[in-house]
Protein backbone atom coordinates (compact mmCIF):
# COMPACT_ATOMS: atom_id res chain seq x y z
CA UNK A 1 0.00 0.00 0.00
CA UNK A 2 1.18 3.62 -0.48
CA UNK A 3 1.97 4.01 3.20
CA UNK A 4 4.48 1.15 3.01
CA UNK A 5 6.38 2.85 0.20
CA UNK A 6 6.37 6.16 2.05
CA UNK A 7 8.10 4.45 4.98
CA UNK A 8 11.10 3.64 2.74
CA UNK A 9 12.55 7.14 2.79
CA UNK A 10 15.44 8.64 0.88
CA UNK A 11 16.14 10.78 3.91
CA UNK A 12 17.10 7.56 5.72
CA UNK A 13 18.80 5.78 2.81
CA UNK A 14 21.16 8.57 1.73
CA UNK A 15 22.97 9.13 5.06
CA UNK A 16 23.08 5.39 5.75
CA UNK A 17 24.65 4.66 2.34
CA UNK A 18 27.13 7.53 2.53
CA UNK A 19 28.18 6.58 6.08
CA UNK A 20 28.58 2.90 5.15
CA UNK A 21 30.79 3.52 2.14
CA UNK A 22 32.90 6.15 3.88
CA UNK A 23 33.44 3.61 6.63
CA UNK A 24 34.48 0.99 4.06
CA UNK A 25 36.84 3.51 2.45
CA UNK A 26 38.44 4.05 5.84
CA UNK A 27 38.89 0.30 6.28
CA UNK A 28 40.46 -0.20 2.82
CA UNK A 29 42.54 2.98 2.93
CA UNK A 30 45.70 1.15 4.15
CA UNK A 31 45.46 -1.24 1.17
CA UNK A 32 45.00 1.70 -1.21
CA UNK A 33 48.02 3.47 0.28
CA UNK A 34 50.12 0.34 -0.16
CA UNK A 35 49.13 0.12 -3.86
CA UNK A 36 50.19 3.73 -4.47
CA UNK A 37 53.26 4.48 -2.32
CA UNK A 38 54.17 8.17 -2.44
CA UNK A 39 51.49 8.78 -5.08
CA UNK A 40 48.77 10.88 -3.52
CA UNK A 41 47.12 11.51 -6.86
CA UNK A 42 46.84 7.76 -7.34
CA UNK A 43 45.41 7.37 -3.83
CA UNK A 44 42.81 10.06 -4.52
CA UNK A 45 41.91 8.55 -7.90
CA UNK A 46 41.60 5.04 -6.47
CA UNK A 47 39.52 6.32 -3.54
CA UNK A 48 37.19 8.22 -5.88
CA UNK A 49 35.52 4.96 -6.90
CA UNK A 50 33.67 5.14 -3.59
CA UNK A 51 31.43 7.70 -5.25
CA UNK A 52 30.32 5.04 -7.71
CA UNK A 53 29.67 2.71 -4.76
CA UNK A 54 27.34 5.29 -3.24
CA UNK A 55 25.51 5.85 -6.53
CA UNK A 56 25.05 2.09 -6.96
CA UNK A 57 23.81 1.97 -3.34
CA UNK A 58 21.18 4.59 -4.21
CA UNK A 59 20.12 2.52 -7.25
CA UNK A 60 19.80 -0.48 -4.97
CA UNK A 61 17.61 1.55 -2.62
CA UNK A 62 15.41 2.64 -5.52
CA UNK A 63 14.82 -1.04 -6.27
CA UNK A 64 14.25 -1.72 -2.56
CA UNK A 65 11.73 1.12 -2.31
CA UNK A 66 9.94 0.22 -5.50
CA UNK A 67 9.28 -3.33 -4.33
CA UNK A 68 8.00 -2.63 -0.79
CA UNK A 69 4.51 -3.77 -1.80
CA UNK A 70 5.69 -6.98 -3.47
CA UNK A 71 5.13 -10.43 -1.91
CA UNK A 72 8.00 -11.66 0.23
CA UNK A 73 9.58 -14.32 -1.99
CA UNK A 74 9.61 -12.47 -5.34
CA UNK A 75 10.94 -9.36 -3.61
CA UNK A 76 13.69 -11.30 -1.85
CA UNK A 77 14.74 -12.96 -5.11
CA UNK A 78 14.86 -9.61 -6.90
CA UNK A 79 16.86 -7.91 -4.13
CA UNK A 80 19.37 -10.78 -4.01
CA UNK A 81 19.74 -10.67 -7.79
CA UNK A 82 20.05 -6.87 -7.78
CA UNK A 83 22.66 -6.97 -5.01
CA UNK A 84 24.74 -9.57 -6.86
CA UNK A 85 24.31 -7.79 -10.20
CA UNK A 86 25.36 -4.42 -8.78
CA UNK A 87 28.34 -6.02 -7.00
CA UNK A 88 29.36 -7.73 -10.24
CA UNK A 89 28.99 -4.50 -12.19
CA UNK A 90 31.15 -2.64 -9.66
CA UNK A 91 33.80 -5.35 -9.86
CA UNK A 92 33.92 -5.16 -13.66
CA UNK A 93 34.15 -1.38 -13.47
CA UNK A 94 37.11 -1.60 -11.06
CA UNK A 95 39.02 -3.92 -13.39
CA UNK A 96 38.30 -1.84 -16.48
CA UNK A 97 39.03 1.41 -14.64
CA UNK A 98 42.39 0.09 -13.44
CA UNK A 99 43.37 -1.01 -16.96
CA UNK A 100 42.21 2.28 -18.49
CA UNK A 101 44.15 4.45 -16.00
CA UNK A 102 47.28 2.32 -16.47
CA UNK A 103 47.06 2.72 -20.24
CA UNK A 104 46.20 6.42 -20.46
CA UNK A 105 47.39 8.20 -17.32
CA UNK A 106 49.64 6.33 -14.91
CA UNK A 107 51.74 3.34 -15.89
CA UNK A 108 52.30 2.43 -12.24
CA UNK A 109 48.70 1.24 -12.18
CA UNK A 110 49.79 -1.62 -14.40
CA UNK A 111 51.25 -3.20 -11.28
CA UNK A 112 47.74 -3.61 -9.90
CA UNK A 113 46.59 -7.10 -10.93
CA UNK A 114 43.64 -7.41 -13.28
CA UNK A 115 42.89 -11.10 -12.98
CA UNK A 116 40.39 -13.63 -11.67
CA UNK A 117 41.86 -13.66 -8.16
CA UNK A 118 41.37 -9.94 -7.72
CA UNK A 119 37.99 -10.05 -9.42
CA UNK A 120 36.66 -12.82 -7.18
CA UNK A 121 37.94 -11.10 -4.03
CA UNK A 122 36.44 -7.77 -5.04
CA UNK A 123 33.15 -9.42 -5.99
CA UNK A 124 32.90 -11.09 -2.61
CA UNK A 125 33.66 -7.83 -0.81
CA UNK A 126 31.09 -5.89 -2.83
CA UNK A 127 28.42 -8.56 -2.34
CA UNK A 128 28.98 -8.41 1.42
CA UNK A 129 28.94 -4.62 1.65
CA UNK A 130 25.92 -4.15 -0.62
CA UNK A 131 24.13 -6.82 1.41
CA UNK A 132 24.86 -4.79 4.54
CA UNK A 133 23.55 -1.74 2.67
CA UNK A 134 20.26 -3.51 1.96
CA UNK A 135 20.08 -4.70 5.57
CA UNK A 136 20.41 -1.09 6.72
CA UNK A 137 17.61 -0.09 4.34
CA UNK A 138 15.44 -2.83 5.81
CA UNK A 139 16.26 -1.81 9.38
CA UNK A 140 15.34 1.83 8.72
CA UNK A 141 12.20 0.76 6.85
CA UNK A 142 11.12 -1.57 9.66
CA UNK A 143 11.57 1.16 12.26
CA UNK A 144 9.63 3.67 10.15
CA UNK A 145 6.91 1.10 9.52
CA UNK A 146 6.59 0.36 13.22
CA UNK A 147 6.30 4.08 13.98
CA UNK A 148 3.66 4.52 11.26
CA UNK A 149 1.63 1.58 12.53
CA UNK A 150 1.86 2.90 16.07
CA UNK A 151 0.60 6.30 14.93
CA UNK A 152 -2.19 4.63 12.96
CA UNK A 153 -3.13 2.54 15.98
CA UNK A 154 -3.21 5.59 18.24
CA UNK A 155 -5.27 7.47 15.65
CA UNK A 156 -7.70 4.55 15.34
CA UNK A 157 -8.02 4.22 19.11
CA UNK A 158 -8.59 7.96 19.48
CA UNK A 159 -11.14 7.95 16.67
CA UNK A 160 -12.97 5.06 18.31
CA UNK A 161 -12.81 6.80 21.68
CA UNK A 162 -14.12 10.03 20.19
CA UNK A 163 -16.97 8.18 18.45
CA UNK A 164 -17.90 6.45 21.69
CA UNK A 165 -17.84 9.71 23.63
CA UNK A 166 -19.97 11.41 20.99
CA UNK A 167 -22.47 8.56 21.08
CA UNK A 168 -22.63 8.62 24.87
CA UNK A 169 -22.92 12.39 24.93
CA UNK A 170 -25.69 12.40 22.35
CA UNK A 171 -27.66 9.96 24.51
CA UNK A 172 -28.01 12.60 27.21
CA UNK A 173 -30.19 15.10 25.40
CA UNK A 174 -32.89 12.71 24.09
CA UNK A 175 -33.10 11.01 27.50
CA UNK A 176 -33.34 14.29 29.39
CA UNK A 177 -35.54 15.90 26.75
CA UNK A 178 -38.05 13.04 26.90
CA UNK A 179 -38.42 13.38 30.67
CA UNK A 180 -38.67 17.17 30.57
CA UNK A 181 -41.25 17.23 27.79
CA UNK A 182 -43.32 14.77 29.77
CA UNK A 183 -43.12 17.16 32.72
CA UNK A 184 -44.16 20.11 30.55
CA UNK A 185 -47.05 18.03 29.21
CA UNK A 186 -48.13 17.25 32.78
CA UNK A 187 -48.03 20.95 33.68
CA UNK A 188 -50.23 21.79 30.71
CA UNK A 189 -52.70 19.03 31.56
CA UNK A 190 -52.97 20.35 35.10
CA UNK A 191 -53.43 23.87 33.66
CA UNK A 192 -50.19 25.20 35.11
CA UNK A 193 -49.62 27.08 31.88
CA UNK A 194 -47.34 29.76 33.28
CA UNK A 195 -45.12 27.11 34.85
CA UNK A 196 -45.11 25.16 31.58
CA UNK A 197 -44.09 28.31 29.67
CA UNK A 198 -41.32 29.11 32.16
CA UNK A 199 -40.08 25.53 32.03
CA UNK A 200 -40.08 25.60 28.21
CA UNK A 201 -37.96 28.78 28.21
CA UNK A 202 -35.49 27.32 30.67
CA UNK A 203 -35.37 24.08 28.69
CA UNK A 204 -34.59 25.99 25.51
CA UNK A 205 -31.73 27.86 27.19
CA UNK A 206 -30.35 24.69 28.76
CA UNK A 207 -30.40 22.70 25.51
CA UNK A 208 -28.77 25.57 23.65
CA UNK A 209 -25.91 25.60 26.15
CA UNK A 210 -25.54 21.80 26.31
CA UNK A 211 -25.62 21.30 22.54
CA UNK A 212 -22.85 23.88 22.15
CA UNK A 213 -20.50 21.66 24.15
CA UNK A 214 -17.98 19.45 22.35
CA UNK A 215 -18.65 15.88 23.54
CA UNK A 216 -14.94 15.20 24.07
CA UNK A 217 -13.97 18.47 25.74
CA UNK A 218 -13.27 18.94 29.41
CA UNK A 219 -14.76 22.01 31.01
CA UNK A 220 -13.97 23.79 34.29
CA UNK A 221 -15.95 22.32 37.17
CA UNK A 222 -17.37 25.76 37.95
CA UNK A 223 -18.88 25.88 34.45
CA UNK A 224 -20.27 22.36 34.85
CA UNK A 225 -21.89 23.29 38.15
CA UNK A 226 -23.46 26.39 36.59
CA UNK A 227 -25.00 24.25 33.84
CA UNK A 228 -26.24 21.79 36.45
CA UNK A 229 -27.81 24.67 38.36
CA UNK A 230 -29.62 25.70 35.15
CA UNK A 231 -30.97 22.16 34.85
CA UNK A 232 -32.13 22.22 38.46
CA UNK A 233 -33.83 25.54 37.73
CA UNK A 234 -35.92 23.73 35.11
CA UNK A 235 -36.89 21.02 37.57
CA UNK A 236 -37.65 23.61 40.26
CA UNK A 237 -40.47 24.93 38.08
CA UNK A 238 -41.91 21.44 37.99
CA UNK A 239 -41.56 20.49 41.64
CA UNK A 240 -41.65 23.85 43.41
CA UNK A 241 -40.93 23.62 47.14
CA UNK A 242 -40.56 19.85 46.97
CA UNK A 243 -37.08 20.35 45.47
CA UNK A 244 -34.34 21.81 47.62
CA UNK A 245 -30.81 22.24 46.31
CA UNK A 246 -27.49 22.57 48.08
CA UNK A 247 -24.35 23.06 45.99
CA UNK A 248 -20.92 23.41 47.56
CA UNK A 249 -17.54 23.46 45.84
CA UNK A 250 -14.10 23.83 47.35
CA UNK A 251 -12.27 26.86 45.90
CA UNK A 252 -9.38 24.66 44.75
CA UNK A 253 -11.79 22.45 42.79
CA UNK A 254 -13.49 25.17 40.77
CA UNK A 255 -10.86 25.30 38.02
CA UNK A 256 -10.38 21.54 37.73
CA UNK A 257 -11.52 20.26 34.34
CA UNK A 258 -14.17 17.54 34.10
CA UNK A 259 -16.15 15.98 31.21
CA UNK A 260 -19.05 18.17 30.16
CA UNK A 261 -22.51 17.18 31.44
CA UNK A 262 -21.00 14.62 33.79
CA UNK A 263 -23.12 15.60 36.79
CA UNK A 264 -26.48 16.17 35.08
CA UNK A 265 -27.43 12.47 34.58
CA UNK A 266 -26.76 11.78 38.25
CA UNK A 267 -28.80 14.79 39.35
CA UNK A 268 -31.56 13.61 37.01
CA UNK A 269 -31.52 10.20 38.76
CA UNK A 270 -31.69 11.91 42.14
CA UNK A 271 -34.79 13.80 41.03
CA UNK A 272 -36.38 10.77 39.39
CA UNK A 273 -35.90 8.41 42.34
CA UNK A 274 -36.03 11.01 45.11
CA UNK A 275 -38.03 14.13 44.45
CA UNK A 276 -40.55 12.62 42.02
CA UNK A 277 -41.42 9.81 44.43
CA UNK A 278 -41.82 11.92 47.52
CA UNK A 279 -44.67 14.05 48.66
CA UNK A 280 -42.31 15.78 51.09
CA UNK A 281 -39.45 18.18 50.33
CA UNK A 282 -36.27 16.41 49.17
CA UNK A 283 -32.83 17.94 49.31
CA UNK A 284 -30.38 17.28 46.49
CA UNK A 285 -26.83 17.96 47.61
CA UNK A 286 -23.89 18.42 45.24
CA UNK A 287 -20.45 18.60 46.78
CA UNK A 288 -17.07 18.98 45.08
CA UNK A 289 -13.83 18.60 47.02
CA UNK A 290 -10.17 17.67 46.63
CA UNK A 291 -9.19 14.40 48.29
CA UNK A 292 -5.46 13.78 47.93
CA UNK A 293 -4.76 13.40 44.22
CA UNK A 294 -8.43 13.09 43.30
CA UNK A 295 -11.35 15.36 42.62
CA UNK A 296 -14.42 13.92 44.34
CA UNK A 297 -17.94 14.81 43.28
CA UNK A 298 -20.87 13.69 45.42
CA UNK A 299 -24.49 13.87 44.32
CA UNK A 300 -26.99 12.83 47.00
CA UNK A 301 -30.66 13.04 47.82
CA UNK A 302 -32.11 12.49 51.27
CA UNK A 303 -35.20 10.73 49.91
CA UNK A 304 -37.62 12.85 51.89
CA UNK A 305 -39.41 12.01 55.10
CA UNK A 306 -40.82 8.49 55.46
CA UNK A 307 -39.70 7.54 51.92
CA UNK A 308 -38.63 3.88 51.63
CA UNK A 309 -35.03 3.26 50.61
CA UNK A 310 -34.52 3.26 46.88
CA UNK A 311 -33.16 -0.05 45.63
CA UNK A 312 -31.34 0.10 42.35
CA UNK A 313 -28.74 -1.99 40.58
CA UNK A 314 -27.00 1.06 39.19
CA UNK A 315 -27.66 -0.18 35.67
CA UNK A 316 -29.90 2.72 34.61
CA UNK A 317 -29.16 4.80 31.54
CA UNK A 318 -27.71 7.69 33.53
CA UNK A 319 -25.33 5.68 35.71
CA UNK A 320 -24.30 3.38 32.88
CA UNK A 321 -23.62 6.35 30.62
CA UNK A 322 -21.47 8.11 33.21
CA UNK A 323 -19.48 4.94 33.93
CA UNK A 324 -18.76 4.37 30.25
CA UNK A 325 -17.66 7.97 29.73
CA UNK A 326 -15.33 7.78 32.71
CA UNK A 327 -13.89 4.50 31.47
CA UNK A 328 -13.38 5.89 27.96
CA UNK A 329 -11.56 8.98 29.23
CA UNK A 330 -9.66 7.75 32.28
CA UNK A 331 -9.67 3.95 32.24
CA UNK A 332 -9.29 2.57 35.75
CA UNK A 333 -8.04 5.88 37.15
CA UNK A 334 -11.60 7.14 37.73
CA UNK A 335 -14.58 5.48 39.34
CA UNK A 336 -18.26 5.97 40.13
CA UNK A 337 -19.81 4.45 43.23
CA UNK A 338 -23.57 4.55 43.73
CA UNK A 339 -25.40 3.24 46.77
CA UNK A 340 -28.52 3.69 48.86
CA UNK A 341 -27.94 5.73 52.02
CA UNK A 342 -30.78 5.68 54.51
CA UNK A 343 -33.92 6.76 52.69
CA UNK A 344 -31.89 8.42 49.93
CA UNK A 345 -29.16 7.69 47.46
CA UNK A 346 -25.54 8.74 47.01
CA UNK A 347 -23.42 8.77 43.84
CA UNK A 348 -19.73 9.58 44.22
CA UNK A 349 -17.29 10.20 41.37
CA UNK A 350 -13.52 10.34 41.84
CA UNK A 351 -11.32 11.71 39.04
CA UNK A 352 -7.51 11.87 38.94
CA UNK A 353 -5.92 15.25 39.45
CA UNK A 354 -3.09 15.11 36.93
CA UNK A 355 -2.12 16.43 33.51
CA UNK A 356 -3.88 13.56 31.76
CA UNK A 357 -7.21 15.23 32.56
CA UNK A 358 -6.48 17.91 30.01
CA UNK A 359 -4.13 15.92 27.75
CA UNK A 360 -6.70 13.28 26.79
CA UNK A 361 -9.09 15.51 24.85
CA UNK A 362 -6.20 17.41 23.28
CA UNK A 363 -4.78 14.16 22.00
CA UNK A 364 -8.15 13.13 20.56
CA UNK A 365 -8.57 16.47 18.81
CA UNK A 366 -5.05 16.33 17.36
CA UNK A 367 -5.65 12.93 15.83
CA UNK A 368 -9.15 13.51 14.51
N, C-alpha and C positions, 0 to 999 in steps of 0.2 A: 504494500500500500504506500501512498505518497509519503506518509509520516516516516516509514522505515528508511526511505531514500534520504529524507531530510536529516536523519540522524547520522548519516555518513557525511561528515562535513569536511570541506577543504581546509577550514580553519584549524582542524585537528590534524589532518594528514600532512599539510605542508611543514609545520614545525617538527613533527615526528620524523618525517623523511629527511629533512635537512640535518637534524640532530644525529640521526642514525648514521648517515653517510659521512658527516664530519668526524664522528667518533671512529668510524672504520678507517678514514684517512689518517687519523692520529695513530691508530694501531699499525697501519702498514707504512707509516712514514719512515721508520728505520730501514725497511727493505728498499724503499724508493731512494733513500740517501745512499745506500750501499751500491745501488745500480748506477748512480750518477755522482761519483766522488768529485768534489770540487767543481761541480757543474750545477750552479743554482738555477740556471735557465732550464736545464734538463729536468731538475727536480720540480720546478714550477709547471713545466709542460706535462710531465708525467702525472702530477697531482691534479691537473685541470680536468682529467677524465672523470673526476668525482662529480662534476657538473652534469655529465651525461648520466651518471648513476642516479642523480636526483630526478632528472627529467624522466628517465625510465620508471623510477619509483612513482612519479605522478601519473604516468600512463597506467601503471599497475593499479593505482588507486581509482582511476577513472573506470577501469574494468570492475574493480571491487564495488564501487558505488553503483554502477549501472546494473549490477546483478543482485542487489540486496533483496529484490522481491522474487528471485528465482527459487525453485525447490532446492533442498540441501545438496543432493547428490550431483545434479548437473552443474550447480554453481561451484561445488568443490572441485569437480573435474576441470572446469574451465579455469579456475584460479590456479590450480596446479600446473596446467598446461601453459597458462600465461606466464607464470613465474619461471618455469623452465625455459620457455621461449625467449623471454626477456633476458634471462641469464645467459643463454646461448648467444643471443644477439650481441650482448655486451662483450662476451668473450671474443667473438669474431672481430668486433670493432677493435679491441685491444691489440689483437695480433696484426690486423691490417694497419692500424695507426702506428704501431711500432715499426713495421716494415716501411711505411711511407715516410716517416720522420727520418729513418736511417738513410733512405735513398735520396731525399731532397734537402734535408736541413743539417742533420748531425750524424756523421758516420759512426760516432761512438755508440749510437743506439743499435748498431748491427751486432754488438756484443750481447744484447738481450735476446735470449732464445725465442724463436718462433717455431715451436714444435708441439707435438701431441702432449708431451709431459706438462709443458706450461699451460697448454689449452685445457687439459683435464683438471689441473689444479685450480686454474682461474674459474672454470665452470662450476666446480664444486663450491668455491668460495662465494661466487655470485648467487648460486642457488640458495645457499644457507642464509646470506644476508637479505636477499629479496624475500625469502620465507619469513624472516624476522620482521621485515617491513610489513608484510601482509598481516602477520600476527599482531603488530602494533595497530594497524588499521582496525582489526577485529576487536581488539581490546577497547579502543576509543569508541567504536561503534556500539559495543555492548554496554558501555557505561552510559553513553548518550541515550540508548534505547531504554535502559532501566530508568533513567531520569524522566524520559518522556512518558513512560508507562506510569510512573509514580505520580506525575503531574496529572495525567489523564484520570488515574484512579481517584486522586483527591478531588478533581473537578467533578467526576461522576458522583462521588459521595456527597459533595457539597450541593450538587444539583438535586440529588435525591432528598437530602435533608431540607433544602429550600422548598421543594415540592410538598414534602410532608408537612412542613410548618405552614405553608400557604393553605393546604387542605384543612389542617386543624384550625387555623385561624378563621377560615371561611365558614367553619361549622358554627362558630359563636353567634354570628349575626342572625342566621335563620332560626336557631334555637331560642335565642333571646327575643327575637322579633315575634315569633309565634306566641310565646307566653305573654308578651306585652300587648299584642293586638287582642288577645283573648281578654286581658284585663280591661282594655279600652272598650271592647264590646260589652263586657259586663257593666261598666259604668254607664254606657248608653242605655242598656236595657233597664237599669235601675233609675234612669232619668237624671243621672249626675252629669249632665251635659257639660257644665263648666269644668268639672274635674276631668272629663274625657278630653276636652279641648286643651286644657293645660298639659295633660299627660301626652297628648299627641305632639304638642310643641316641643316639650322636653325630649320626647323620643326622637323627633327629627334632628334636634341639635346633637343628641348623643350619637346617633348613627352617623351623622356627618363627621363628627370627630373621630369615631372609631374606624370608619371606612378610609379615612385619610392616613391611617397608620400603615406602615410597611409591616407585613406579617413576620418578617425576620429581624426587625430592628429591636434593639433594647432602648428603653426610655427611662428617664430618671424616675425614681420611685415617687417623688413628689407629684410628677405629672400623672403617673398611674393612679395615685390616690385621688387626685382631682377628678379624673375621669370616673372613678368608682363613686365618688360623691355625687357626680351628675346622675349616674345610674340610680343611686339611692334616692335622689330627688324625684326621679320618675316614679319609683315605687312608693314614695311618701304620699304622692297624690292619691294613689290607689288605697293605701292602708291607713292613712291619717295618723292618729295618735297610737295606733297599734304598733307602729314601727318606730323604734328609738335607735339612734345611731351614735356610736362612740368611736372616734378615729384618733389614734395617737401614733406618733412617729418620732423616733429619736432623731435629734438634729443631724447626727453623723450618718444616718441612713437615708436622708432625703435625696442626696445626690447619687446614691448607688443605682446602677442601671439594672432593670429587670425586663423580662419579656412583656410586650404590650398586651393589655387585657388579660393579665394573668390572674388578677384577683376577682374580676367580675363574675366568672362562672361559680366561684366558691361563695361569693355573696349571694348570687342568685339561688344557690342551693339552700343557703341559710334562710332566705326569705320563703322559698318553696316549702321547706320542711319545718320551719319555725314559725314565722309570722303568719303565713297563710293558714296554718292549722290551729292557730290559737285565737281564742276570743279575747285574750288578755294582751296587754302590751308586751312586746318582745324586744329585747335589746340585742342589736348586732354590733359586736365589738371588732374593730380592726386594729391590730397593733403591729408595729414594725420596729425591730430593735437589732442591734449588733450583738452577736454572741460568739466571741472568739473570732474565728476567721469566716464566720457565716453571717448572712443576713437572714433573719427569721421573721416570717410574716404569719400572723395568727388571725384567723377569721372564725369568730365564735358567735353562737346565739344561745341565749339562756333558756329557750324553749317556752317561756311564759309560765305563769302560775298553773299548777295542777295539770301540766301537759305531760303525757306519758313520754318516756324516753324514745327517741327516734332510732329505730334499728335500720341500718343500711349496710350493704356490702361494700360500698364505695365504688361500685361499678357503674354509676350513673354517667350520663354524657359529660357533665361538667367535670367531675373528678377524673374520669378516664382521659378526657381531653387535656387537662392540666398535666397529668402524669406523663402523657406521651410527649407533650411539648418540652417538659423538663428533661426527659430522657433524650430527646433529639438534640437539645442544646448543650446539656451538661453531662450526659451519661449518668454514671453512678455518683457524681459529685454533688447532686441535688436530690432532694427527696420531698415527698408529700405524705404526711400522716394524717389520717382522718379517723375520728373516733367519737362515740357518744360520751358526753360528760354530763352526768346528772340528767336533767330533763332537756338538755340542749345538745349541741354538737360543736366539735372543735376541729378545724382543719389547720394544719401547721406546715408551712413550706420553709425549707432551709436551702439557701443558695450560697455557693462559694464566693467569698470576697477576694477575687484575684483578677489578674489582667485578662484571663480567658473570658470573663463576662462581657468584655467589650471587643475582644479579638475574634470571637466566633462569628458574629454577624458580619464583621468587616471581611473576614476570610470568605464567607459565602458570597458577599457582594462582588469581591474581586474576581471570583471564579465564574460568576454567572454571566 
